[in-house]
């Protein structure tokens, strides 16, 4: 039996646009229990160039904080084209977004990680027998960020990064770091590791990279929860908190969506025989070369298994594919129309260009855009 979704408090599109311009947080608090309304009796052309039903109502999502900058831009663009719609997004982290989605609190979740076995089963209780789909909407490199006075870049292989985050390497002048950076003036200072303390898809991607590419130096499984390592470390809740802690802690190192690295030092990671800095192009290349997960929910579930061990130096294997997790079927047509309308905008040329400008993400390929559009067209209502 499918669960009806709760909607949050409706605010005006004008007020939200002003809030985004002021760079305010994108969290919204639910204060009403009205169902979102949609009137599909007429059609209108959006700025994305697609013919859609005239939409109205309140659409709420939750999940990955890595998507926050892109999501703010998507919300603003979609609401400009659909002034009777309010879109809210709570950047509570991938784990929190999945939890809200599986409880029926929101009709879509943002996640840097994939649903796991039991979660696919739980999704059937919310979405019907067809379950849920992963739609890759935001492709972005994860940056290894650091704060060392006078240094803006370092070269490191996965094994060395793993040993730093595990607490095996504890000082910046360790020979394993110095040998890869012969021209750098490395301080004889203790390394402070900053990691996500919440359930995070960014952590899952980062630890998956260390597990796959670390040459056995990372003795933990990939997980949304960062493990209890022996490093001198600080936990931080959300991407912004990780960046703030690294910024404010001399000799710290952490990991975050590359769009949020700012003026911090960043690591070029070793791929094959070369050190590769992050870039949208290199992130897109690793996705194009990766297969779909064996656990995917059929051909409409575009859940990727990223190949972290590639030796192709045109690719950046420490890349996250951040998904929008949606139902294959919704309880009512109004919710279905809001979700499909918003997701079509996100996947469109306009939506992807907006995210690239706001967050430096890699736009989807034409083939992937076409796949997503077809999947969205097949989402049902009332089934």
C-alpha positions in Angstrom: 0.0 0.0 0.0 1.4 3.3 -1.0 1.9 6.2 1.4 0.4 9.6 0.8 3.0 12.4 1.0 3.0 15.3 3.5 3.6 18.7 2.1 5.5 21.6 3.8 4.4 25.2 4.4 3.8 27.1 1.2 5.6 30.3 0.7 5.5 32.7 -2.2 7.8 32.2 -5.1 8.8 35.9 -4.9 9.9 35.5 -1.3 11.9 32.3 -2.1 13.6 34.0 -5.0 14.6 36.9 -2.7 15.9 34.4 -0.2 18.0 32.6 -2.7 19.5 35.8 -3.9 20.6 36.5 -0.4 22.2 33.0 -0.2 20.0 31.9 2.7 19.8 28.2 3.7 17.5 26.0 1.6 15.9 24.2 4.6 12.2 24.7 5.0 10.1 23.6 8.0 6.8 21.9 7.5 3.9 23.6 9.2 0.8 22.5 7.3 -0.5 19.2 6.2 -2.2 20.1 2.9 -1.5 17.9 -0.1 0.2 19.7 -3.0 -2.2 20.7 -5.7 -1.7 20.4 -9.4 -3.9 21.6 -12.2 -3.0 19.8 -15.4 -6.0 21.0 -17.5 -3.9 23.4 -19.6 -0.3 23.3 -20.9 2.4 25.8 -21.1 5.9 26.0 -22.4 8.7 26.4 -19.7 12.1 28.1 -20.2 13.5 24.5 -20.4 11.8 24.3 -23.8 9.5 21.4 -22.9 5.7 21.4 -23.1 4.4 20.6 -19.6 1.1 20.8 -17.8 0.4 24.0 -15.9 1.6 23.3 -12.4 0.7 24.6 -9.0 1.4 23.3 -5.5 4.1 22.6 -3.0 6.9 20.1 -3.8 9.3 19.1 -0.9 12.5 17.1 -1.2 15.4 16.2 1.2 18.8 14.7 1.0 22.4 15.3 -0.1 24.0 18.5 0.9 26.5 18.2 -2.0 23.6 19.2 -4.3 22.6 22.3 -2.2 24.1 24.9 -4.5 22.7 23.2 -7.6 19.3 22.6 -5.9 19.0 26.3 -5.0 19.6 27.2 -8.7 17.2 24.5 -9.9 14.4 25.6 -7.5 14.8 29.2 -8.6 14.8 28.4 -12.3 11.8 26.0 -12.1 9.7 28.4 -9.9 10.4 31.2 -12.4 9.0 29.1 -15.1 6.2 27.8 -12.8 5.2 30.7 -10.5 2.4 28.8 -8.9 4.8 26.1 -7.6 6.9 26.2 -4.4 9.9 23.8 -4.2 11.7 23.2 -0.9 14.7 21.1 -0.2 16.2 20.1 3.1 20.0 19.4 2.7 19.9 17.0 5.6 22.4 14.5 4.0 21.9 11.5 1.8 21.0 9.1 4.6 18.4 11.6 6.1 16.9 12.2 2.7 16.5 8.5 2.0 15.0 8.0 5.4 12.4 10.7 4.7 11.6 9.3 1.3 11.1 5.8 2.6 8.8 7.1 5.3 6.7 8.9 2.8 7.6 12.3 4.1 8.9 13.6 0.8 8.2 12.4 -2.8 11.8 12.6 -3.9 15.2 12.4 -2.2 18.7 13.6 -3.2 21.4 11.1 -2.6 25.1 10.6 -3.3 24.8 6.9 -2.5 22.5 4.2 -3.7 19.6 2.4 -2.0 20.7 -0.9 -0.5 18.9 -4.3 -0.5 16.3 -3.7 2.2 15.8 -0.1 1.2 14.7 -1.2 -2.3 12.1 -3.4 -0.6 11.0 -0.6 1.6 10.5 1.7 -1.4 7.9 -0.7 -2.7 5.7 0.1 0.3 5.9 3.8 -0.6 6.0 3.6 -4.4 4.0 0.4 -5.2 5.4 -2.8 -6.7 7.6 -0.9 -9.2 9.6 0.5 -6.4 12.0 3.5 -6.8 14.4 4.7 -9.4 17.8 6.5 -9.2 18.1 9.3 -11.7 21.6 10.7 -12.0 21.1 14.5 -12.0 24.4 15.9 -10.5 27.8 14.6 -11.5 30.6 16.3 -9.5 34.1 15.5 -8.3 34.8 15.1 -4.6 37.8 17.2 -3.6 40.3 16.3 -1.0 40.7 19.7 0.7 43.5 20.8 3.1 44.7 23.8 5.0 48.5 24.2 5.0 49.9 27.7 5.0 51.5 28.6 1.7 50.3 25.5 -0.2 47.5 25.4 -2.7 47.9 21.9 -4.2 49.4 18.5 -3.4 49.9 15.2 -5.3 48.7 12.1 -3.4 47.9 8.5 -4.4 44.9 6.7 -2.9 47.0 4.6 -0.6 48.6 7.7 1.1 45.2 9.3 1.4 43.8 6.2 3.0 46.7 6.1 5.5 46.1 9.7 6.4 42.4 9.3 7.1 43.0 6.0 9.0 45.6 7.7 11.3 48.6 5.6 10.0 50.2 8.8 8.6 49.9 11.5 11.2 52.4 14.3 10.1 52.5 16.4 7.0 56.2 15.8 6.5 55.8 12.0 6.4 58.0 10.5 3.7 55.0 9.0 1.9 53.7 12.6 1.3 57.1 14.2 0.8 58.2 11.7 -1.9 55.2 12.7 -4.0 55.7 16.4 -3.5 59.5 17.0 -3.6 59.1 20.7 -4.2 56.6 21.4 -1.4 57.6 22.8 2.0 55.7 20.5 4.2 55.3 21.4 7.9 56.3 19.0 10.7 52.7 19.3 12.1 50.1 16.8 13.2 47.3 16.2 10.6 43.8 16.8 11.7 41.2 14.8 9.7 37.8 16.4 9.2 35.1 13.9 8.2 31.3 13.9 7.9 29.6 12.9 11.2 26.1 12.5 9.6 25.0 9.7 7.2 26.5 11.0 4.0 26.6 9.8 0.4 29.8 11.9 0.0 31.4 9.7 2.7 30.2 6.6 0.9 31.8 7.8 -2.4 35.0 8.8 -0.6 35.3 5.5 1.4 34.4 3.5 -1.7 37.3 5.2 -3.5 39.7 4.4 -0.7 38.5 0.8 -0.5 38.8 0.2 -4.3 41.9 2.2 -5.1 43.8 2.2 -1.8 45.9 -0.9 -2.4 44.6 -2.5 0.8 45.5 0.5 3.0 41.8 1.1 3.8 40.5 -1.7 6.0 36.9 -0.6 6.0 33.9 -1.1 3.7 32.4 1.8 1.8 29.7 3.4 4.0 27.6 6.5 4.5 29.0 6.6 8.0 32.7 7.4 8.4 34.4 4.7 10.4 36.1 5.0 13.8 39.7 5.4 12.6 42.7 6.2 14.9 43.4 9.6 13.2 43.2 12.8 15.1 39.9 13.8 13.8 36.8 16.0 13.9 33.3 15.1 12.8 31.2 17.7 11.0 27.5 17.6 10.1 27.1 18.4 6.4 29.3 19.7 3.6 29.4 23.3 4.8 30.5 22.2 8.3 33.4 20.1 6.9 34.6 23.0 4.7 34.3 25.4 7.7 36.2 23.1 10.0 39.1 22.6 7.5 39.2 26.4 6.8 39.4 27.2 10.6 41.8 24.4 11.5 45.5 24.8 10.5 47.0 21.6 9.0 43.6 20.0 8.6 42.4 17.7 5.7 38.9 16.7 4.7 36.7 15.9 1.7 33.8 17.7 0.2 31.9 18.3 -3.1 34.5 20.2 -5.2 32.1 23.1 -5.8 32.5 24.0 -2.1 36.4 23.8 -2.0 36.7 27.6 -2.3 40.2 28.9 -1.6 41.3 25.8 0.3 44.2 23.7 -1.0 43.2 20.6 -3.1 44.8 17.3 -3.9 45.5 16.0 -7.4 45.0 12.2 -7.1 47.1 9.6 -8.8 45.5 7.9 -11.8 47.7 5.4 -13.6 51.1 7.2 -13.8 49.7 10.7 -13.6 48.3 13.0 -10.9 44.9 14.3 -12.0 43.2 17.4 -10.5 39.5 17.5 -10.2 37.4 18.9 -13.1 33.9 18.6 -14.4 35.2 17.0 -17.6 37.3 14.4 -15.8 34.3 13.6 -13.6 32.0 13.1 -16.6 34.6 10.8 -18.2 34.6 8.3 -15.2 30.8 8.1 -15.3 30.7 7.4 -19.0 33.2 4.5 -18.5 31.3 2.9 -15.5 28.6 0.2 -15.6 25.3 0.2 -13.9 25.1 -1.4 -10.5 24.2 -5.1 -10.4 21.5 -4.3 -7.7 19.7 -1.8 -10.0 15.9 -2.0 -10.0 15.5 -2.9 -13.7 16.4 -0.9 -16.8 14.8 2.3 -15.5 17.0 2.5 -12.4 20.1 4.4 -13.5 22.3 3.5 -10.5 26.0 3.5 -11.4 28.9 1.4 -10.0 31.8 3.9 -10.4 35.1 2.3 -11.4 37.6 3.8 -8.9 40.5 1.8 -10.2 40.8 3.2 -13.7 44.2 4.0 -15.1 42.8 6.4 -17.6 44.3 9.8 -16.7 41.5 11.7 -18.5 39.1 10.5 -15.7 38.8 11.5 -12.1 37.7 8.4 -10.1 36.9 10.3 -6.9 33.6 11.4 -8.4 30.1 11.3 -6.9 27.0 10.8 -9.0 24.3 12.4 -7.0 20.8 11.1 -7.7 17.2 12.1 -7.4 15.4 9.1 -6.1 11.8 9.0 -7.3 8.9 6.6 -7.3 7.9 4.5 -10.3 4.3 5.4 -9.3 2.7 8.0 -7.1 -0.5 8.0 -5.1 -2.1 10.9 -7.0 -1.7 12.7 -10.3 -0.9 16.0 -8.7 2.2 14.7 -7.0 3.3 12.8 -10.0 3.0 15.9 -12.2 5.0 18.1 -9.8 7.8 15.5 -9.5 8.0 14.8 -13.2 7.8 18.5 -14.1 10.6 19.4 -11.7 12.8 16.5 -12.7 12.4 17.2 -16.4 13.6 20.7 -15.8 16.6 19.5 -13.7 17.6 17.1 -16.5 17.1 19.6 -19.3 19.8 21.6 -21.0 18.7 24.6 -19.1 18.7 22.9 -15.7 22.1 21.2 -16.3 23.6 24.5 -17.5 22.2 26.2 -14.4 23.8 23.6 -12.1 27.1 23.9 -13.9 27.1 27.6 -13.5 26.1 27.5 -9.8 28.1 24.5 -8.7 30.7 23.5 -11.3 29.0 20.2 -12.0 29.4 18.1 -15.2 26.4 18.4 -17.5 24.6 15.1 -18.4 25.3 13.7 -21.8 22.6 13.9 -24.5 22.1 10.1 -24.3 21.6 10.2 -20.5 19.2 13.2 -20.7 17.1 11.2 -23.2 17.0 8.1 -21.0 15.9 10.2 -18.0 13.2 12.0 -20.0 11.8 8.6 -21.2 11.8 7.2 -17.6 10.0 10.2 -16.3 7.3 9.9 -19.0 6.6 6.4 -17.8 6.0 7.3 -14.1 2.5 6.4 -13.2 -0.2 7.9 -10.9 -2.8 6.2 -8.9 -1.7 2.8 -9.8 
